[in-house]
Amino acid sequence: MITAVERVRAAYARIAQVDRPEMWIGLRPQADVEADAAGVDARAAAGERLPLAGTVFSVKGNIDVVGLPTTAACPGYAYEPEADAQTVARLKAAGAVVLGTTNLDQFATGLVGTRSPYGAVRNAIDPAYVSGGSSAGSAVSVALGIADFALGTDTAGSGRVPAAFNGIVGIKPTRGLVPTQGVVPACASLDCVTVFARTLLEAERALSVMAAPAGRDLPPLEQRRPGPWRIAVPGLEQLGELDKGWGEAFEAAALRLADAGAELLPVDLAPFTEAATMLYEGAFVAERYTAVGSFIDAHAGSEDLDPTVAGIISRARDIPAHRLYADQEKLASLRSRALASLGDADALLLPTAPGHPTIAEVAADPLGANARLGRFTNSTNLFDLAAVAVPAGEVKGRPFGVMLIGSAFTDERLAHIAQLLTAPPLRLAVVGAHLSGQPLNGQLLSLGGRLVRRTTTAPAYRLYALNTTPAKPGLVRAGAGGGAIEAEVWQLPAEGLGAFLAALPRPMALGSLELADGSFVTGFLCEPEAVEGARDITSFGGWRGYLATLPGPEAPPR
């Protein structure tokens, strides 16, 4: 296992190799970071449990890190924090080591990553294109292999758009699930601390360390019925103008979910897109003036202020209070329509953004280009929803990403569904109580399983009726002395099969099962000693054939 010190040295070697200074606002001296890493190694050697030992992370420049100024990408606003933000402190306590603070759209106002006096953050894959913002430097530090994960914030999409543009994962948790203490507010009632990583597993691991009781009542979550995940997918005609090739990429992502066993449902996207326009064009932008408006007024004309950001926030000063009340009423109506449209869907699938502009295109139209990017992300926090953004292929050699959006506190569910897009599905052969209509088939359905085909095993197996409740058979490979046994092949998401295996009771086991066509697939087998004294039912051709011979009232459920 790599030590924390070794990981730090690799990170700084990578920093020198990529030569992207604009991603950083406060990169710590390597010697200081190595000293922290040595402390982590010592703690681990002493037996302390450190789930993030050996990892390094970067922190968006509007989140407090002791020893580095918090700037929010405005030099004149900078202050020296007396304590780490709660999220940073928890990650450090778990063994992660901070590399530094990263560049962002000033005061977290933007989705482009170019609104900063520290420079425009270039895309990790194609430097002519924007990185996405406002959590620009954090996303790029992960995409370039410098940081294992990074902290960002997401009010309007800042933790998802940069993830999509740089081909990484971005998790925007339910509001309140991760504390915002020590974060410069953008819109305090909507702000979320988010995490970037190259894989869902890495992102979830960091998020689990940062998360805490939400400080709000947990809403009652309806018990979902067993069966495939239900995903609401809008038609292309509802998405508006997309970059060339993005519509096809979105449809391909939806088909991947369907191929993995998800049920695709129609949805009316209108309330989502209508609410999205309200975040900046309505009265809600006034909350940004509450956060930093007085500072901007006092420093009007300063070179430290990005003119686009200063203009957005300054204009919000004059929004009358009655507009806010009217917008709150309108938003409540739109939210009711949106949730009704989702119905019993487990998640809503959307492109993370409608397109990917170049740095030059944003410079030519800073407000229009930015507004377009928030079409699908702006409404998420207004509606109090959770979201996860994941890569979903490429268009013209650049990353294309989608996001899954769900009700508050369905964060774990969204991650499970997202795995269908990030990990190839696996196949499982069943021969007994997990067959369609049998008592344990619901286990497969609840894990997102989908029946692929009905077949038989190769004629090399013996089937036995085990003395278990519920009744189930045991399959043992017998070579030339065996027979062909009825089987079904099911498709499961990778994490579904993992959960299945972890819960599998003895004497059952998963092994390589040969099918009639000579192919091999993971399937249920039984430990040979478990069938001693059990009835050999191979001659019935399968479990269903055996059940059909049993007396009615004494027969196991079918």
Secondary structure by P-SEA (a helix, b strand, c coil): cccaaaaaaaaaaaaaaacccccccccccaaaaaaaaaaaaaaaaacccccccccccccccccccccccccccccccbbbbccccaaaaaaaaabbbbcbbbbcccccccccccccccccccccccccccccccaaaaaaaaaaccccbbbbccccccccaaaaaacbbbbbcccccccccccccccccbbbbbbbcccaaaaaaaaaaaccccccccccccccccccbbbbbbccccccccccaaaaaaaaaaaaaaaabbbbbbbbaaaaaaaaaaccccccaaaaaaccaaaaaaacccccccaaaaaaaaaaccccaaaaaaaaaaaaaaaaaaaaaaccccbbbbccccccccaaaaaacaaaaaaaaaccccccccccccbbbbbcccccccccbbbbbbcccaaaaaaaaaaaacbbbbbbbbcccccccccaaaaaaaabbbbcbbbbcccccccccccccccbbbbbbbcccbbbbbbbbbbbcaaaaaaaaaaccccccccccccccccccbbbbcccccccccccccccccaaaaaaaccccccccc
